[in-house]
Amino acid sequence: MDTGVDGTGVDGTGGNGTGDGFKQATASSGKTDKELRGDYSAMRADFTIDQGWDRYTDTDHALWRTLYDRQSRLLPRYAAPEFMDCLSRLDAGDGVPDFRRASERLEAATGWTIVAVPGLIPEGAFFDHLAARRFPVTNWIRKPEEMDYLEEPDVFHDFFGHVPLLMHPVFADYMQAYGKGGQRALKLGRIENLARLYWYTVEFGLIAGRDGLKVFGAGILSSAGETPYAIESRSPNRIGFELERVMRTRYRIDDYQQTYFVIDSFEQLFEATFVDFGPIYQRLAGLPEFGPAEVLSTDRVFTHGTQERVRGLAAE
């Protein structure tokens, strides 16, 4: 579950607010021209709702199977083996998963559970859930004509892309630590820096392995187009992960990424981020930001991309 189309809440308050108020704030945020499609009328104070698993239609389950099968055939070549192992343990290929049953497996493995939400939620509510080892997952599924592109995260993006790695103990701890860090970032007014960390790891992260670079970011793993692009294309940069570098780097929300950051292991990611971000935020406040395609002389560069995709789009 993303907290907004750019990895942060879109209401700008950091609070929970009301469903109608959040939808109105989103519509006027400038980040989307469309009203959020989820039903926020039945949500609780923490933005959770009942999943309503019995209300999924045969068409919904068939669409899930189509999406799941397509990505499952594609991912063995590109996805991190840790993700593939966790995905198989969830056994979620037969139809839209029942969150209660999936939560039983998750909780037994790492202490996490899934909570259903109507869609995008404010960052405050999102961080609170993560800090308590609850992962918010949207309850509605895209339409058949939206197989390859969707403006909002749906149940397939949230569950298929995000939930499997919550079975991995180190990544599960990283996500909880991120939630706690988010609670503090709200108080310090440093959400943008923290959002970039989420974007470039949880959503669009790569990991170096024995067989080369692999994908672990949910935004890539749930996309049939960006999965091979992130690994094989000459266009994007692939740069070694360094916390402050990531926090200073802007990103694209309207196309495939111009830069991917590469971690060496989930242990490295956890150790680099399980620190007091307060002094880091103070340092970053006086430093310039980096563009989404910049490569620095201090970077550990795996691939210096051509950026040909961006130039091609600009020429159209």
C-alpha positions in Angstrom: 0.0 0.0 0.0 1.5 3.3 -1.0 0.7 6.4 0.9 0.3 8.4 -2.2 1.2 8.5 -5.9 4.7 9.7 -4.9 5.3 7.6 -1.9 3.9 10.1 0.7 0.5 11.2 1.9 -1.3 13.6 -0.4 -3.3 15.5 2.2 -0.2 17.3 3.5 -1.4 17.2 7.1 0.2 13.9 8.3 -3.0 13.3 10.3 -5.8 10.9 9.8 -8.6 13.3 9.1 -11.8 11.9 7.6 -12.4 9.8 4.5 -14.3 12.5 2.6 -11.9 15.1 3.7 -8.9 13.0 2.5 -10.6 12.3 -0.8 -11.3 16.0 -1.3 -7.7 17.0 -0.3 -6.3 14.4 -2.8 -8.5 15.7 -5.6 -7.1 19.2 -5.1 -3.5 18.2 -4.4 -2.4 18.6 -8.0 -1.0 15.0 -8.0 -4.0 13.5 -9.7 -7.0 14.7 -11.7 -9.2 11.9 -10.5 -11.0 11.2 -7.3 -9.8 8.3 -5.3 -11.9 5.3 -6.3 -12.0 3.5 -2.9 -15.0 3.6 -0.6 -13.9 5.7 2.4 -17.4 5.9 3.9 -17.1 2.8 6.0 -13.6 3.2 7.3 -12.6 3.3 10.9 -10.6 6.0 12.6 -7.3 4.3 11.6 -8.4 4.2 7.9 -9.0 0.4 8.0 -12.1 -1.3 6.6 -13.3 -4.8 6.3 -11.8 -6.5 3.2 -15.1 -7.9 2.0 -13.5 -11.0 0.5 -17.0 -12.6 -0.2 -17.8 -9.6 -2.5 -15.1 -10.4 -5.0 -16.6 -11.7 -8.3 -15.5 -14.5 -10.5 -14.1 -11.9 -12.8 -12.1 -10.3 -10.0 -10.5 -13.7 -9.1 -9.9 -14.5 -12.8 -8.1 -11.1 -13.2 -6.0 -11.8 -10.1 -5.0 -15.2 -11.6 -4.1 -13.6 -14.9 -1.9 -10.9 -13.2 -0.3 -13.4 -10.8 0.5 -15.9 -13.5 2.0 -13.3 -15.8 4.3 -11.9 -13.1 5.1 -15.4 -11.8 6.4 -16.5 -15.2 8.4 -13.3 -15.6 9.9 -13.0 -12.1 12.2 -16.0 -11.7 14.6 -14.3 -14.1 14.5 -10.9 -12.5 13.3 -11.0 -8.9 15.5 -11.5 -5.8 15.4 -15.1 -4.7 14.3 -14.0 -1.2 11.2 -12.6 -2.8 10.5 -15.7 -4.8 10.8 -17.9 -1.7 8.5 -15.7 0.3 5.9 -15.5 -2.5 5.7 -19.3 -2.8 5.2 -19.6 1.0 2.1 -17.3 0.8 0.5 -19.6 -1.8 -1.7 -16.8 -3.2 -2.1 -17.7 -6.8 -5.7 -19.1 -6.9 -7.5 -15.8 -6.6 -7.7 -12.6 -4.6 -6.2 -13.6 -1.2 -8.2 -13.6 2.0 -6.3 -11.2 4.2 -7.2 -13.0 7.4 -5.7 -16.3 6.1 -2.6 -14.5 4.7 -2.2 -12.7 8.1 -2.1 -16.0 9.9 0.9 -17.1 7.8 2.6 -13.7 8.1 2.1 -13.5 11.9 3.5 -16.9 12.4 6.6 -16.0 10.3 7.4 -12.4 11.4 4.6 -11.0 13.6 3.1 -8.9 10.8 -0.6 -8.8 9.8 -2.5 -7.3 6.9 -5.2 -4.6 7.3 -7.6 -3.7 4.6 -7.8 0.0 3.5 -9.9 1.7 0.9 -6.9 3.0 -1.0 -4.4 5.7 -0.4 -4.2 6.9 3.2 -2.5 9.8 4.9 1.1 9.3 5.9 0.4 9.5 9.6 -2.0 6.5 9.5 0.4 4.6 7.3 3.4 5.1 9.6 1.3 4.1 12.6 0.3 0.8 11.0 3.9 0.0 10.0 5.2 0.8 13.4 2.8 -1.7 14.8 3.7 -4.4 12.2 0.4 -3.9 10.3 0.6 -3.5 6.5 -2.2 -1.6 4.8 -3.5 -3.3 1.6 -6.1 -1.8 -0.7 -9.1 -4.0 -1.0 -10.3 -3.3 -4.6 -8.8 -4.7 -7.8 -8.2 -3.0 -11.0 -10.4 -3.4 -14.1 -9.4 -5.7 -17.0 -8.6 -2.7 -19.2 -6.1 -1.5 -16.5 -3.9 -4.6 -16.7 -0.7 -2.7 -17.6 -1.2 0.8 -16.1 -2.9 2.0 -12.9 -2.7 5.4 -11.3 -3.6 4.1 -7.8 -2.2 1.0 -6.1 -4.8 -1.8 -6.0 -4.8 -5.1 -4.2 -2.5 -6.8 -6.7 0.2 -4.1 -6.4 -0.1 -4.0 -2.6 -0.3 -7.7 -1.9 1.8 -9.2 -4.7 4.4 -6.5 -4.6 4.7 -5.7 -0.9 3.4 -8.5 1.3 5.8 -11.4 0.3 8.9 -9.8 1.7 7.2 -9.2 5.0 7.8 -12.9 5.4 11.6 -12.2 5.4 12.6 -11.4 9.0 15.2 -8.7 8.3 13.1 -6.9 5.7 10.1 -7.2 8.1 12.1 -5.4 10.8 13.2 -2.8 8.3 9.6 -2.0 7.5 8.7 -1.5 11.1 11.7 0.7 11.7 10.7 2.7 8.7 7.2 3.2 10.2 8.7 4.4 13.5 11.1 6.7 11.5 8.1 8.1 9.7 6.3 9.0 12.9 9.4 11.1 13.9 9.9 12.6 10.5 6.3 14.0 10.6 7.2 15.8 13.8 10.4 17.1 12.3 9.0 18.1 9.0 11.3 15.8 7.0 8.8 13.6 5.2 10.3 14.3 1.8 13.7 12.8 2.7 12.1 9.8 4.2 9.7 9.3 1.3 12.7 9.1 -1.0 14.1 6.3 1.1 10.8 4.4 0.7 10.6 5.1 -3.0 14.1 4.0 -3.9 14.0 0.8 -1.7 10.6 -0.5 -0.9 9.1 0.5 -4.2 12.0 0.6 -6.7 14.9 -1.1 -5.0 17.5 -3.5 -6.6 19.7 -6.0 -4.7 23.1 -7.3 -5.8 23.3 -11.1 -5.7 25.5 -14.0 -6.9 23.7 -14.0 -10.3 23.8 -10.2 -10.8 21.3 -7.5 -10.0 17.8 -8.5 -9.0 14.6 -6.7 -8.2 13.0 -6.4 -4.7 11.0 -3.2 -5.1 7.2 -3.7 -5.2 6.6 -1.0 -7.8 8.8 -3.0 -10.2 7.7 -6.5 -9.2 4.1 -5.7 -9.9 4.8 -4.2 -13.3 5.3 -6.5 -16.3 7.0 -3.6 -18.2 9.3 -2.2 -15.6 10.5 -5.6 -14.3 12.8 -6.4 -17.3 13.5 -2.6 -17.9 15.0 -2.2 -14.4 17.5 -5.0 -15.0 18.2 -5.1 -18.7 17.6 -1.6 -20.2 20.6 0.6 -21.0 18.6 3.7 -20.1 18.6 4.0 -16.3 21.4 4.5 -13.8 22.1 1.7 -11.3 23.9 3.1 -8.3 25.1 1.6 -5.0 22.9 2.4 -2.0 24.1 5.2 0.3 21.5 6.5 2.7 22.1 10.3 2.5 22.5 10.1 -1.3 19.1 8.4 -1.6 17.5 10.9 0.7 18.7 13.8 -1.4 17.6 12.4 -4.8 14.4 13.4 -6.4 12.4 10.8 -8.4 9.9 10.4 -11.2 6.3 9.5 -10.6 5.1 9.5 -14.2 7.3 6.9 -15.8 9.9 4.2 -15.2 12.7 5.4 -13.0 15.8 7.1 -14.3 17.9 5.8 -11.4 17.7 2.6 -9.3 19.7 2.2 -6.1 21.3 -1.2 -5.4 21.6 -2.7 -1.9 24.1 -5.4 -1.1 21.8 -7.2 1.3 18.7 -6.7 3.4 21.0 -6.7 6.4 22.9 -3.7 4.9 19.6 -1.9 4.4 18.4 -2.5 7.9 21.8 -1.5 9.5 22.1 1.7 7.4 18.6 2.9 8.4 18.3 1.6 12.0 19.9 4.8 13.3 18.8 8.2 14.6 17.8 10.2 11.5 17.7 13.5 13.5 21.3 14.5 12.8 21.0 13.3 9.2 18.0 15.5 8.6 19.9 18.5 10.1 22.8 17.9 7.6 20.5 17.5 4.7 18.6 20.7 5.4 21.6 22.7 4.2 22.5 20.6 1.2 21.3 20.7 -2.4 19.1 18.0 -3.9 20.1 15.7 -6.8 18.1 15.3 -9.9 16.6 11.8 -10.7 19.2 11.1 -13.4 22.4 12.6 -11.8 25.5 10.5 -11.4 28.1 11.7 -8.9 31.8 11.2 -8.8 31.4 9.7 -5.4 28.8 7.1 -6.5 29.4 3.4 -6.7 28.2 3.0 -10.2 26.9 -0.4 -11.5 25.5 1.2 -14.7 25.8 4.7 -16.0 22.6 4.9 -18.0 22.1 6.5 -21.4 18.7 8.0 -20.3 17.5 7.2 -23.8 14.0 6.4 -22.6 13.6 9.9 -21.3 14.9 11.5 -24.4 12.7 9.4 -26.5 9.6 10.4 -24.5 10.6 14.1 -24.8 10.9 13.8 -28.6 7.3 12.4 -29.0 
